[in-house]
Amino acid sequence: MTNVRDFGAVGDGKTDDTDAIQHAIDEGIGRVEFPRGDFLITRTLLVDLEKNGRTGIDGSGGAAKIVMAGAGPAIFLKATHARTADPGGFRPAEWKNERMPIVRDIEIEGRHAQADGIRIVGVMQPTLAGVLIREVHTAVHVTSRARNLIIDGCHFYHNTGVGVHLDNVNLHQSIIADSHISYCRLGGIRIENSEIRNLQITGNDIEYNNNASHKVADADDEPTAEIYIDVGTGSVREGTIASNTIQATASGNGANIRMVGSGGENRGLINHKAGMWTISGNLIGSQRTNVHLTSVRGVVISGNYIYSGHHRNLLVEESRNIVVGPNCFGHNPDYRKRELATGIRLVDSENCNLTGLLIEDAEAGEHTVAGAEPIRREALVELVRCRRVNVSGVQILDGTPNGMLLQDCRDTTITGCTITDDREPKQMEHAIVWTGTGHGGLVAHSRIGRGTRGDVKLPAEVTVDGIVGDGGKS
């Protein structure tokens, strides 16, 4: 074990301890311990595992703080792994010198506009545990290549960039768990232009990751999300978002979870670079769009409570093989009459199931929160230019202006559903409005309430069977 004070570090928050700490790391003894104190540095502390051998950073149970007063990461974990995580892909020197560097029980605070927390490149099994990183730009930046990343029990708080940025990285078998990631302006967990497989995001509190607490001029509408996956030039598959609290304050182009499978001219049903994900058992709320999927293939959303979407609870665009349900889409009853209208919208998508959902609109049928963006929609559930969508066992309650809209939808079925308005006076105009083509469509065995202008409006080619309305069978 190496104590940085043994190499001349003072830890008074005023003396530049960079050289002393780097000397301690370069000795290659192994565990580099920071006792209680504030250790000011002005350059990145490089942990070159190929050179230094197996190394860990220990902050004495959280008593130590590194104050980064220069540009760049406070700690750079650097190694040489360049292949997969298959056991046959490792050189003996990697196991001897480079595996599993651990940074634990330490705080990193930024005191420079371009300060970052921890950067990771080429490392097998990097592990961060009990780390607090705040007031930097990016808390954790993983780039190039890494394998078997674990982030557990950490706090990434009030940073001007991203909490965890997986940026142009080839990364497999990774877990982000049991952490608080909040008030980071450009996103809580953000993935860009990366090749990622087997990523688990579980048991975290991820919230308020937008410009609201930073107040950067003209930045409120910058796209952000608590979990932001923008594939760009890469692909992101095989992931889980489970048992998290994912909340925010609404921002102009914000989402709680945003997944973009491919961008620009490459968008479309034949090019999907994101998918094979599950989003399960989360509390997701209070953003412009709660869950926003664009050009993805193979996502299952189930067992969540999803609420207070200023624009939509769920927006799916140009995607396929999407399974939604059971979930509850609604409100926070603590706010009583200060409600936000809800909504699900699927556009240009196919091979989708909406099953076992409960979605209930606001009592007023519109936003009653002061300053909220007026909602623009034609129904509580909207399917536009979709094909092979099954809507089954779904309750659509108090829809405004209509319960369900289908526009130019083919081979789409609505079975075993309840679509009613129990408000007095009623605000739903129709339970179902189906415009354009309805080829291969079926509405069957459902409880359809009458709105102020009727119950259903359907194209002639839609088959109707076993519908019960307010006045009985129809």
ABEGO torsion letter per residue (X at the ends): XBBAAAAGBAGAGABBAAAAAAAAAAAGAGBBBBBBEBBBBABBBBBBAAAAEBBBBBAGGGABBBBBABBEBABBBBBABABBABAAABBAAAAAAABGBBBBGBBBBBABAABBBBBBBGBBGBBBBGBBBBGBABABBBBGBBBGBBBBGBBBBGBABBABBBBGBBBBGBBBBGBBBBGBAAEABBBBGBBBBGBBBBGBBBBGBBAAAAGBBGAAABBBBABBBBAEABBBBGBBBBGBBBBBBBBAABBABBBBABBEAABEAABBABEGBBBBGBBBBGBABABBBBGBBGBBBBGBBBBGBAABABBBBGBBGBBBOBBBBBBBAAAEABBBBBEBBBBGBBGBBBBGBBBBBBAAGBBABBGBBBBBBABABBBBGBBGBBBBGBBBBGBOABABBBBGBBGBBBBGBBBBBABOBBABABABBBBEBABGBBBBGBBBBBBAAEABBBBAABBBBGBBBAAEBX
